[in-house]
């Protein structure tokens, strides 16, 4: 008796491990389309372990070449032009237009709060309210965060990061309440977890109220701010510490910056990423110095090592000094030994070898926020923007 056997297609002959390897090399937009092919493929692509694998592969192969650039420009007729672009690291050239919109200046204000593993955190301010939402530029998906629980009115520092222990993304809101001199109301710490989709308060953490939180850098599950103690006597003339927040333990720590900072006023200090390590760039009248933070032994205590020391042109130093509070978001391009940075709303490159600054964008009416670009599948189940 003859029996009919179902024909096995070439696709079905591949082992699951081979599919994982193939999928991990594909762009995120392609993978979003492949989710619709079959339930099996959707299950594979939506698996959190595969999403982490895809992010890690992209970081190793691609994010040393491209930047995500958030460009907020004031135009004529009281209008705001907003662009999100992928640009090359070397010459800051446009590679891809992610989003473009034009709206009246008084309609709302959009603030870029950070970029982690392909997720941008935005705050959208209206006249009397605001929204928090996440946006994945590689697949054009967004998600509005739920309203956070009631908390004291005050100034808020809002950041996004990754908890490597729980393998989850968190939005953290540090609230410094407005208070009278004799008020002892503690600072509030609110945490939103992407996995659970809810906010929770962490009342046991003492926030760094007396510290001025400046430019920030996220790496290895920790957010670092350059800072100084606002209640120190005498008041420091320069930044003196790094204030760090650990997304796993949800605790703060404080580390002294390296070098002599007691009486140095003409020194500009900026944090940046060197590989996956926190580093700081010191620019003074006589030299340029780069320090890298290291972990020491089993205690995990931070220490610093000097990574670079070189000269700087006087003209370049004067530019840094004049705009010391307008130097933002350093990105180091290792292959070129060059920094990309915003100085007074102009994108510039700073070459370590020559010690000179060079304009990259002629426009001076735009505010830029840049980060190394990462493709990811996070929010792939959310509706398109």
C-alpha positions, 0 to 999 in steps of 0.5 A: 500500500502506497503512503503519501509523505508530506514534502519537507521544504528546505526551510524546515530542514534548518535547525533552530540554532541556524535560524537564530544565527541567520535572524541575528544578522538581519536588520531590525526592520526586516525582522519585523516583517518576518514576524508575520510569516509564521507563528514559529518565526514570530515566537523566535523573533519576539523571544527576549533572549533573541532580542538581546542577542540581536542588540549585542551583535549590532553593537559589536559590528555596527555601532562604532560607525553611526550615530543617532542624532536628535536635531531641534531647530528654531525656524522663521515664523516661530516654528520648530523643526524636529529631525531624527537622523542616522549620521556617520561618526567620522564626518557627521554626514546624513545616512538616513532620515528617521523622522521629520516634523514642523510645528508651532513653537508654542504647541509643545516642547520635546526634550530628548532624555537619552538613548539605550539599546535602540530606545529613545526616551522623550518628554513632551511638555505642554502648557500645564502637563507632560508625557513620557514616551519611548521611541525605537527609531530603527523600526519606527515604533513608540509607546506612551508611558502610563501616568506616574503615581502622585509625588511632590512637586519639584524639579525632576531628573529623568533617565533611561537605563538597563538593569543587567541583573533583571535584564529589564529596561527602566525609566527612573525619575528623581524628584527634588521637591520644592520646599521651605528651608525647614522642610525635611520632605525626602526626594522621591525616586520613581521607577518604571519597568518596561517588563511589568509596564507599571511605575513604583516608588522606592522610598528607601533610597536617599537621592543626591539632593545637594549635588548638582547633576551635570552631563551624564553617561550610561554604561554597564548598567550605571548612569554617571553624572559629572557633579559637585557639592552645592553645599561645600564651603568654599563652593568648588570652582570646578566639577569634583565628583561623579555621581552614579546610579546603579539600575540594578540595586537602585542606589547612588554612589559618589566617586572623586574625579582624578587630578588636582581640582582644588584651585583650578578654575580654567578647566573644562571637564566632560564625561564620555564613553571610551569603549564601554568604560566611563572616561572624562576629558579634562581641557585646561590652558596647558594640556588635554588629559583623558582619565578612564574609570576602572574597578579595583579588585573584589571590592569593586571600588572605582579608581582612575587611570590616565589614558592620554595626555597631550597639548592643546592650541590656545585658540581651541582652549579659548573656545572651550573656556568661552562656552564651557557651559555649552559644551555638550555630549562628547562622542569619541571616535576611536578609529580617528582619535577624534571627538564629536561634540556640540559647542554653543549649538554647533556640531564640531570635531576635536582632534586629539593629535592636532588639538584643534576644533573644526566645524561640522555643521554650519547651522547655529540655530539647532540643538543636537543630542547624539548617541552611538546608534543601535538597532533593536527589536524593542517595542516591536509589538507596539503600534507604528509611530 
